[in-house]
Amino acid sequence: MTGSPGYAFEKLSVAMETLATGPGDVRSRLLDAYSTFHPVGEKDFPEHLRADWRWVYAQLTRYGPILDYKGNVDRGSVENTMNRIQRSTGVKIAKKLVYLHEQWSVFLRVEL
């Protein structure tokens, strides 16, 4: 794990609050939550949680960005994906984020 595990965990904790209390349906809450935890990368996670993180990130960016006629990003991959997926898929992603947060919490209590 690189970086500060406390910082990365805090970012994910803020995302949990956004998922639980933010406005809109799960897709809009995921988009808002992503804006808080996007600085966190795979290497910031404990080794045993990295595969789950890769799954979350792949699901959040499944459809890639939308480019304008000049090739500039008009809509980012997460926003584009959240506009295209079903709510049930959003719920699966949110549940995996909750799982990651819970497991990371356990890891920090044991390691720190």
C-alpha positions as CSV (number, residue, x, y, z in Angstrom):
1,M,0.0,0.0,0.0
2,T,1.4,3.4,-0.9
3,G,0.4,6.8,0.4
4,S,-1.5,7.4,3.6
5,P,-4.0,4.7,4.4
6,G,-5.8,7.1,6.7
7,Y,-6.2,9.7,3.9
8,A,-7.5,7.2,1.4
9,F,-9.9,5.6,3.9
10,E,-11.2,9.1,4.8
11,K,-11.9,9.8,1.1
12,L,-13.9,6.5,0.9
13,S,-15.7,7.4,4.2
14,V,-16.9,10.7,2.7
15,A,-18.1,8.7,-0.3
16,M,-20.1,6.5,2.0
17,E,-21.9,9.5,3.5
18,T,-22.6,10.7,0.0
19,L,-24.0,7.4,-1.1
20,A,-26.2,7.2,2.0
21,T,-27.5,10.8,2.2
22,G,-27.0,12.4,-1.2
23,P,-29.9,13.5,-3.4
24,G,-31.1,11.6,-6.4
25,D,-31.0,7.9,-7.3
26,V,-28.0,5.6,-6.8
27,R,-26.4,6.6,-10.1
28,S,-26.3,10.3,-9.3
29,R,-25.1,9.5,-5.8
30,L,-22.3,7.3,-7.2
31,L,-21.3,10.1,-9.5
32,D,-21.1,12.6,-6.6
33,A,-19.3,10.0,-4.4
34,Y,-16.8,9.4,-7.2
35,S,-15.9,13.1,-7.1
36,T,-14.7,12.6,-3.5
37,F,-12.8,9.4,-3.9
38,H,-11.3,9.7,-7.4
39,P,-7.8,10.6,-6.0
40,V,-7.7,7.2,-4.4
41,G,-6.0,4.6,-6.6
42,E,-5.6,0.8,-6.5
43,K,-2.2,1.1,-4.8
44,D,-3.8,3.0,-1.9
45,F,-5.8,-0.1,-1.0
46,P,-4.6,-3.0,1.1
47,E,-3.5,-5.8,-1.2
48,H,-6.4,-8.1,-0.4
49,L,-8.9,-5.4,-1.5
50,R,-7.4,-4.3,-4.7
51,A,-9.3,-6.7,-7.0
52,D,-12.6,-5.4,-5.6
53,W,-11.4,-1.9,-6.2
54,R,-10.5,-2.7,-9.8
55,W,-14.0,-4.2,-10.2
56,V,-15.6,-1.0,-8.9
57,Y,-13.4,1.3,-11.1
58,A,-14.1,-0.9,-14.2
59,Q,-17.9,-0.7,-13.5
60,L,-17.8,3.1,-13.0
61,T,-15.9,3.7,-16.2
62,R,-17.4,1.0,-18.3
63,Y,-18.6,3.2,-21.2
64,G,-15.7,5.6,-21.5
65,P,-15.9,9.4,-22.1
66,I,-17.9,11.1,-24.8
67,L,-15.8,13.4,-27.0
68,D,-16.8,16.5,-28.9
69,Y,-16.1,17.1,-32.5
70,K,-12.6,18.4,-31.6
71,G,-11.7,15.3,-29.6
72,N,-12.1,17.0,-26.2
73,V,-13.9,15.3,-23.4
74,D,-17.5,16.5,-23.4
75,R,-18.7,14.0,-20.7
76,G,-16.3,12.0,-18.5
77,S,-16.4,8.2,-18.5
78,V,-18.0,8.0,-15.0
79,E,-20.8,10.5,-15.9
80,N,-21.4,8.7,-19.2
81,T,-21.5,5.3,-17.5
82,M,-23.9,6.5,-14.8
83,N,-26.2,7.9,-17.5
84,R,-26.3,4.5,-19.2
85,I,-26.5,1.9,-16.5
86,Q,-29.6,0.5,-14.8
87,R,-30.3,1.4,-11.2
88,S,-29.8,-2.2,-10.2
89,T,-26.2,-2.1,-11.6
90,G,-25.6,1.1,-9.6
91,V,-26.8,-0.7,-6.5
92,K,-24.3,-3.5,-7.1
93,I,-21.5,-0.9,-7.4
94,A,-22.6,0.9,-4.2
95,K,-22.8,-2.4,-2.3
96,K,-19.2,-3.2,-3.3
97,L,-18.1,0.2,-2.2
98,V,-19.8,-0.3,1.2
99,Y,-18.0,-3.7,1.4
100,L,-14.7,-2.1,0.6
101,H,-15.2,0.5,3.3
102,E,-16.2,-2.1,5.9
103,Q,-13.2,-4.4,5.1
104,W,-10.8,-1.5,5.0
105,S,-12.1,-0.4,8.4
106,V,-11.3,-3.8,9.8
107,F,-7.9,-3.8,8.2
108,L,-7.0,-0.4,9.8
109,R,-8.1,-1.5,13.2
110,V,-5.8,-4.6,13.0
111,E,-2.9,-2.9,11.3
112,L,-2.8,0.5,13.0
